[in-house]
């Protein structure tokens, strides 16, 4: 009977555990999505919530770049084609370049600005230049997504700013990343430009793997409050390229760290992988029919220590947390294996020094003309800064001049009033002498002459209320001794 009784007692416990797991699974599904695949074969090496719908944020710009570069490859335009900033483009929310309507920029420079700075205004410039309008270009993006097999994706705009119906998944982003390398190998460079320089402004790539993780060669970051911190990251080692997708991370540092950990597992291999069932290819992953999670409260709500701002691509105040599960990473320099270090330590290091790529407005230039355009823009920016500083100084001076006269003179008046009060004891000693020798008796005329004499010493006024005031009145009765006191205080 004992075994039966034991099995009877264990059954409710198992049911409770199952219930807890079931209750927890929806929250886990909405917390984060991860995917690791081989770029060449599409083989899935790791997948967690990879087919759960998600808001793409600025990783949308991978598709914007793909569609634009496809147009170049098909001969519909060139990288030197001039695009014009429209009022609609200039009105986009940051991050952006901030160009005025009417400014022209080549497609080549526009792509670099969009992929490195994640400029939302430039994404619209590209969309209008290639597709005629935001709606026209979005339709082309959706057509391309369907052709590539991105069945969970729909686009409303070219930059990923919050919009109803702007949806994707880690699965679909993996498919898109593979298409970039497969269909546009000659334009891969746009996916890993380390930094851009526009005049005096230098902007590093928001993808923290560039310049830190060995072999990193793409692609794009993204963030809006509803999506969390997203990243599609790629790296190549020993002719093997991997694609990692991280959606819904808590910070820019964490999304980079998680992507690096995924890539490292893929490059190092898993000795126990033969025990796991094959996950097939990324195309064969079964989509989940659900609404994308909205992480706004978690990412930008009041409970967060440092609430993120909408579309804030980088999050410098939050550092990578040390993860005990970090695997060792081997860095190779000049063919030699460097000491092994944790992925978290590697990602916390400064990026390798790289010369930023100069970008500029106006028609395409080469050689010295690029440097001249860069110097001219730097001068314009310096002049603007000086003008703002001058305006700020002028405003400050005007503010001071506008203060009430009484307020500005009050401190000055207060100081002289204090000095005579300190000098009051001197007249006190001198005032005692006039009591012994009164001045010759006269009528009103001498009184009139005495008034200017009494007004001469500055100490007489403030001392009127002091003890020296009483002796000051006696010289009228006994003026005889007035000659000697006159000489002693002056000496």
Buried (B, 14 or more C-beta within 10 A) or exposed (E): EEEEEEEEEEEEEEEEEEEEEEEEEEEEBBBBBBBBBBBEEBBBBBBBBBBBBBBBBBBBBBBBBBBBBBBBEEEEBEBEBBBBBBEBBBEBEBBBBEBEEEBBBBBBBBBBBBBBBBBBBBBBBBBBBBBEEBEEBBEBBBEBBEEBBBBBBBBBBBBBBBBEEBBBBBBBBBBBBBBBBEBBEEBBEBBBBBBBBBBEBEBBBBBBBBBBBBBBBBBBBBBBBBBBBBBBBBBBBEEEBBBBBBBBBBBBBBBBBBBBBBBBBBBEEEEEEEEEEEBEBBBEBEBBEEEBBBBBEBBBEEEEEEEBBBBBBBBEEBBBEEBEEBBEBBBEEEEEEEEEBBBBEBBBEEBEEEEBBBBBBBEBBEEEEBEEBBEEBBEEBEEEEEEEEEEEEEEEEEEEEEEEEEEEEEEEEEEEEEEBEEEBEBBBEBBBBBBEBBBEEEEEEEEEEBEEEEEEBEBBEBBEEBEBBEBBEBBEEBBBBBEEBBEEBEE
